[in-house]
């Protein structure tokens, strides 16, 4: 078997290469990326049969990961595929992989990295005498101009790209580029050109994928708004809604909300515009789509001005400028500066110092390499990364402090976080992931760096019933780890099964200090509702007993018992207490476990160390009785 003839799967099913090709076709047709990723993971072992097959799998997995917002995983897969194609001397495939690398960077507004990848793609295509590949790279360059906030430069580049490729470009790729030209015309204010372009591509749109038809309608809404045809724009909003997926959290819902906000601004409905834009900004920030986030912040600043909330508007513009400058989005940065200038605000009053503009603040993209997600759920936007400065792998988590409009509030949060990080870094306990430091990004966000702990989460382990002795022992060990955290003057504020990793079957490790360090009072809504103590849910100040409440909820779950809802009138003699006794928990430990989830913190145990000792004794007693 050679590299060029990969091994096939059994005769009763498609080969691995056929599955990869089918997944690429599905992704091109905008089938949900998670479905493609699932199929690709099912054949991952088979894809190791030959280097070429492995490279093709990596490309498909990279595309799917990028669609899912997993930038680190996408770039890691694509970089590995580039290495393989280069060794094999496959210039055409290498050019395609570089285009996809550029796409992953461009979506996040990383213009320099995207541009360098596209230069390599063009070079490889020309060397292989592949004018189609060169054309596709130039199309990506036009899209990059759009992401950088330079639509006037994008339109002619897209024109040249389509001319270079001619009829050799696949119809679907040509139509995507035509949609990009439409977007460039509208963004540049060339509404008449956009209308003529729409009419020209209308026949092709009739049978286009829903995603492309949706994007075209979004631009139609903007054209109608610019013409002052509000009724037409409203009708087109409903058309776009019918073309969007039904899931409420789909990306199209955010894109449509942004278009609706623009329409609301045109009608001076500033409150509606503000309502639409808040979730859009949050989604773009979460997905790290810097260009889109800056544009949405510009719109929100206009809405806030209309609501006569001038200070908030200026803080929104400052956040937009930080993001644009940090990512090198020159077109967007110029647009924000123009807005500041039009307001008569001097440059020194923009709330930005040299560090905020990326002069001295360190960028995580240069310090950390090959980031991969650590998992969904509790760890949120946490990644596994290699730290070039400290050496070795670490866990990092981004916190969007740049979104805090109140500059003084942001400064207070950062100052408090630095103090808490200093305290947390001194915790030396095998049951606590060490906090290594706090990094401020050029765009104002914070990156928390922790030791990487390998192993399944407690949530994963709880998918199977835990034997009583083991459950009691784990509760005891978690309690002793909490005692070390509390001794440092820190309340974790987000204890839950997802934030407990089992480095060994009997070694639970507490991770993810994000809420504790960046919201030390526990009042921002941080935490997970099912495990939050009543006082934390109310937004009141918290102390160590909030963590003990969460431990009590977890302990009930680990023992297979539904924890009762904390009520004002608390009884130790209830169904849950009887279930604990039936599970073999002695009465002393049962009383403790029930007190842990008391609605009033004064009824809970005083210290985690006390809880740990009682639970450890209960585990020993149950082991002996068994």
N, C-alpha and C positions, 0 to 999 in steps of 0.2 A: 504494500500500500504506500503510495507517495503522497507528498503534501498536496498535490493538485486533485487527488481523488479521495475525499474524506469518506470515512466509514459511514455506512447507512444504518438506520435502525432496522429492526426485524421487518420481514416482508409484509406483515399485516398492518403496517403503519407507515406514515411518511418518514422520509429520511430527515436527519437533523438539518441538513441544508434546506430542504423543502420547508421545514417549520420556520427557519430563520427568514427565508424569502417571504413566506406568508405573513410573518409578523411585521416585516418591513412594509409590505403592501398595506396591512391594516393600519400601521402608524401613519402612512402617507394619506390614508383615507380618514384619519382622525378618529379611529376606533379608540376607546379608552385605553390609555397606556398601561394601566395596571393589568389588563387582560393579556396584552402582549408580553409584559414582564413575567407574568405567571407561566405562560407557555415557554418562554425562553429559559426560565429557571428549571423547568421540568427536563430540558434537554442539555443542561449545562455540562453534565458529566460526558455526554456523547460528543459535545463540541470540543473536547480536548483531544480528539483522535488525530488531528493534523493541524499544523500552524495556520493554514489558510482558513480552515473552518473555524478555528478558534478566533481569528481576527474578525471574520464576518459576524460571529456571535457577539463579540465585544462591541462592534459597531451598532448592531441592533439593540443591545442592552443599553448602550450609551444614549441612543435616541430616546428609548423609553424612559430612562432615568431622568433625562433632561426635561421631558414632558411632565414628569411627576415632581419636578422642582428639586431633584436630588443632584445639584450641580457638581458636588465633589465626586460622587460616584460616576456621573456621566463623563466628566473630564478624565477620571482615572481609567475608565474602560476605553475611551477613545485614544488616549495617549498610548496605551498598551497596543491597541490595534495599529496605530501609526508605526510603532517600532517593528511589528511583524511585517506589515506591508513593505516597509523600507528594506528589511532583510531579504524579502522575497523579490524585490525589484519590481513591485507592482505599482507603478506610478499613478495609474488611473484610480485605483482604490485608495492609495495614499492621499490623493487630492480630495477625494470625497470625504475621507475621515477628517482631513484638515478643515474642510468646509463646515463639518458638523462641530468641530472644536470651536471654530469662529462663531457659530450660531449660539453655542452655550455661553460663550463670553459676551456676545452682543446683547443677548436677552438681559444680562445683568449690567449693561452699560460699560463693560470693560473694553473700551475701544482699542487701546493699544494692543492687548493680547489678541483680540479678534482680528485687527488689521494685519498683524504679523502672520497669523495662521492663514489668512486669505492670500497674502503674498506668496506663501509657500504653495498653496493650492493652485494658484495661477501658474507658478513656475513648473510644478509637476505636470500640469495639464498641457502646457506648451511643449515641454520636453517629450511628452508622450504623443504629441500632435493631436491632442483631444480638444478641439475647439468647443465642444459641448461642455466639457468640464470647466474650461476657462470662463465660458459664459455664465455657468451656474455660480462660480466664485465671484464674478462681477455683480451678479444679482444679489448675492449675500452682502457685498460691499455697499450696494444701494440701500439695503435694509439697515446696515450698520449706520449709514448716514442718518437714517430716520431715527434710530435709537439715540444717536448723539445729539438730536435736536436740530438737524440741518436738512429739512425737507427740500429746500431749493436745490441743494446739491444732489439729492437722491434721484429726482426725476430724470435728469439727463443721463446719469450713470445707468439707470435701469433701461433707458432707451438704447444705449450703446450695448449693454449686455445682451438684450434680446436680438439686436442686429448681428452680433458676433455669433450667437448660437443658431440663428435662423430656424428653419423648420425641424432641425435635429433635436431641439429641446422637446421633452415630453409635454403633451398638452396640459397636464395637470400642473407642471412646473411653470409653464408659460402663463397659465391663468393666475397662479399665485403671484407671479411677478407683475402681472397686469393689475391685480388688486393692490399691490404695493405702490404702483404708479398712481393709482387712484388716491390712496392714502397720502402720498406725497403732494399731489395737487391740492387736496383739501387742506392739509396742514400748512401749506405755503400760501393759502388764501386764493388760489387760482380756481375759483369755483366754476367759472365758465368752462375752463379746460376739463375740470372734473366731470361736469355734466356731459360734455361731448364724449369723454372717455367711457363713462357709464353706458351711454347709448351704444357705443361701438362694441363693448364686451357683453352686452345684455344677452345676445343669443348663446354665448358660451356659458353664461351663468345659469341658464335654464336647467342644465343637467349636471351642474357642478356639485361637489360635496356640500353638505349643509354648512360646514364651517366657513367655506369661502363665500357662500351666499349670505351668511350672517354678517361677515365682515363688510361685504359690499353694501348691505342695507344700513349698517352703522354709518358708513360714509354718506349714504343717501340722506340719513337723518340730519347730518351736519350740513349738507348742501341745502336742504330745505330750510333749516334754521337760518343759515346765512342769507337766504333769499327772503326771509321773513314769512315763509309759508308754514306757520305754526301748526295748522290743521293737518297738512301733509306730513309734517314731522311726527305728530302724535300717531297718525295712522301707521307710519313706518316703524315706530317703536313697537306697536303690536305685532307687526310682521316679523321684526327681529326676535321678539319674545317667542313666537311660534317656531322659529328656526333654532332656538337655543335648546340645549339639553334640559331635561325636566328637573335635574338635581339642583336644589337651591344654592348649593355652594360651588357650582360649576364656574369656570373662569369666564364664560360668556355672560353670566349674570352680572359680574363685576364690570365687564366692558360695557354692557348695556346701561348699568347704573351710571357710569361716567357720562355716557351720551345723554342720558336723561337729566343729569345734573347740568350739562351745558345748555340743554333746552330750558330748564328751570331758570337758569341765570338770564337767558334771553327774555324771559317773561317776568324778570325781577322777583321771582319766587325764591328768595335767598335761603329761607329756612329749609325748603325741600332740597335745594342744591347741597346744602351743608349735610343734611341727613344722608343723601346718596353718596357723598364723597368720603365720609368717614370710613365706611367699610372698604371702599376701593383703595384708599391710602394704606389701610392696615394690610389688605391682601397683597398689594404690590410690595410693601415693605417685607412681609413674611416670605414672599417668593423671591426677594432680592432683585426685583425688576426696577432698577434705579431710575431709568428714563421715564417710565410710566408713573412712578411715584412722584417725581418732580413735577410732571405735567398736572397730576391730580392735585398736588399741593398749590400750584398756581391758581387752579380753579377754585380751590377752597378759600384761598386768600381773598379772591374776589367776592365769594359768598359772605365771608366774615366782614368784609368792608361794607357790603350791603346791609348787614345786620348791625352796623355801627360798632363792631367789636374790633377796633383798629389795632389794639395791642396784640390780640391773638392773630390778626392777619399778618402783622409784621413778624411775629414769632414763627408763623407758618412759612413765610418767605425765607426766613433765616434758616430753617430746617431744610428747605428745598435747596438753598444755595450751598449749604454744607454737603449735601448729598451729591449735587451736580459737580462741585469742584473736586471732591474726593475721588469721584469716578472719572474725571476728565471729560465730562459731558459739556463740551464748550458751548454748543448751541443753546442748550437748556440753561447753563450758567449765565450766558449773556441775556437770555430772556428774563431771568430773575433779577439780574442787576438793573435791567431797564425798568422793571417794575419798581424797584427801590428808588431809582433816580426820579421816576415820575411822581413818586410820593413826596419828593423833596427831603428824603432822609439821607444825611451824609454817610459816606462809606464807613466812617468810624462808628456809626450808630446801628450797624447791621447785626450787632451781637455776635461777631465772628472774630476770633483772634487767629494768629498765625497757625496755632495748633489745629484749630477747627478747619482751616483750609488745607490741611494735609501737609504742612511744611515740616512739622516735627513729630507728629503723632504716627505711631507705627501701624502699618496695615497688616491684618491677619493673613491676607492672601500672599504676602511675601514671607511671613514668618512660618506659616503652616503649609504643608504640602499633602496632596492626595487625601483630602478629607472624605470620609465616608460616613453616612448617617449611622448613629448608634441604635436607631429603632424609633418606632412611632410611639404615640401615647405620652407617658409621663416625661420622657426625656426631650420631647418637643424638638426644637432645632438644635440638638446636640450632635456633635460629630466626633469621630475618631480621626486623629490627625498626628502627623509626625512634626514635632517641634524642632525647627532648625536651631533655635537659640539654646533651648535647654537640653536637646538631645533626647531621643526616645519618643514613644507614643504617649499622647495625652488625650483627654476628653475636653472639648471646648464647646461653649454655648454662647450664642449671641443674644443680647438684650437690646431692644430698640429704644435706647435712651434718646436718640436723635428726634424721636417723635414727641418728646416733652417740649411743649411750646414755651413754657415758662422757664426762661434761662436760669433764674435764681433757683428754681426747683430742681432743675437738672444738675446744677453745681452742688446743691445740698445732697442730692442723691449720690452723686459720684464721690463726694467727700465722705459720706457715711459708709458707702460701699468699700472705699479704701481702708477705713478703720476696721470694718468687719472682716475684710480679707486678711488684714494683718493678724487679727486674732485667730481666724480660722486656720491660717497657715501654720500656727503653732500647735494645733491639735495633733497629737501623736497617739493614735489608737488603731489597732488592726481592723476595727469595725467601721472606720471612717475614711472615706476617700480624701486624700490630702488636697487642699486648695493651694494651687501654686501661684496664682496671681490674677490681676485684673488688667486687661489691655484695652485702651481706648482707641477706637477706629478713627480714621480721618473724617468720616461722616458723622461722628458723634456717638455712635453706638458703642456698647461695651462688650468685651469678650471675656468670659470667665474661664479660667484654665484650671482643670482638676486632674488628678491622677486617673489614668484609664484603668478600670476594673473589668476584667474579662469574666464572663459567666452569665447564666440565665438570671432574669429578674425573679423576685419573689412571686410576682404575678404569674410568670410562666410556670414556676414550681407549684403554685396553688391550683393549676389547671387539673391536677390530680389530688385526691384527698390526702391530707397529711396525717400521719400517725400522731396520736396525742402527745407522746413523749417528745417527738421531734418538734412539734409545733410549740410546745412549752419551752423547749430548749432554745429555739430560734427567737422567741419573744424575749427570753432572758438576755440573749446576746445582743439583740437590737437595743434593749433597755440600757445595757452597760455602755454601748456605743453612744447612745443619747446622753448618758451621764457625762461622758467626756466632752461632748459638744456643749452641753449646758454649763460645764465648769469653765469653758472659755468665754462665757457670757453671750452665747449665741443660741437663738431659737431657730430651728430648721424651718418651720412653718409649712412644710410640704411633705411630711412623712406619709408614704403610701407604698403599696407593693411594687409599683414601677420604679421607685427610687431606692429600692433595696436590691442589691446584686449579690448573688451567691458566688463568691470567689472560690469556694469549696462547699460541699454539701452542708457543713456545719459552720460556715464562716460567712455570715451576712455582713455586707458592707453598705453603709449609707452614702448615697451620692447626691448630686444636684443641689447645691446650696444657693441656687439662683434667687429664690424668694427671700431666703434669710439674709443674703448679703446685699441685695439691691432693694429690699423693702423690709428692713430690720424690725419695723413695728408691726408688720403683717397686716397693714390697713389698706393696701392698694387693690384688694381683690385677688391677690396672688394666692396660690394654693389650689387644692382640689376639693370641691364642695362635699363629696361623700366622706372626706376625712377631716374636714375643718371643724374645730371646736365651735360651739355656739357663739362665744364672744368674738371669735375670728370672723364668723359669718356676718356678725353685726357691724364689723369694721372697728371694733374696740381694740385697745392695745392688748397684746398677748404676752405671755411668759412661757416658761418651760412646760407648764401644764397643758398648753395647747398641743405640744408634741405628744404628751402622754395620752391625751384624748385620741389622737390619730393612732397611736400604738394600740389602744384598747379596741378600736374599730377593727384594725388589722388582726389582732389576736382572735377576736370572735370569728372572723372570716377564715383564718387559718385552721380553726377548730371545727369548721363547717357549720357555724351557727350564725344566723342572721342577727346582726346587732340591732337592738331596738332603737327607735328614734329618741333622742334626748328630749325629755319633757320636763316641765317645771316641777311636777310632783314625781319624785324619783322613788322607785321601789327596788329593793334588792331581791325581793321574792317574786320573780316573774318567770315567764316561760324560758327566756334566755338563760337565767340563772339555773333553772332546773336542767336545761339541756347541757350546760357546762358540767354539772355534777354527773349527769348520765354519761358524758364523754370521758369520765374518769378524772376530772380536775378536782383536787381536794377543796374543801369548803373555804379554807383560808385564801387560796389562790382565786377561787370563784368570787369571793367578796371583793378582792382586789381588782379583778378584771371588770366587774360591774361598776366599781367606783371610778375606774379609768374613764368611762364614758358618761360620767355624771354631767348633767346640764350646767351645773355651777362649778367653777374651777376649785372653789374652796372644799368641795367634797372629794376631789381627786387626791391621789397620793402626793406627797410633797416633793419627792425626788425620783428620778429615773433609777438611781442606784438601789433605792428601796424596792422598786418594782423588779429590777433584775434579780435581786437576791431571793425574793419570794418566789419568782417564777422558776429560778434555777432549782430551788428546793423542791418545788412541785414536780419538776421534770424528773428529779432523782427519785422522789417518792413514787411516781407513776411507773418508772422503769422497774423499781424493786417489786411493786405490786403486780406487775405483768409477768 
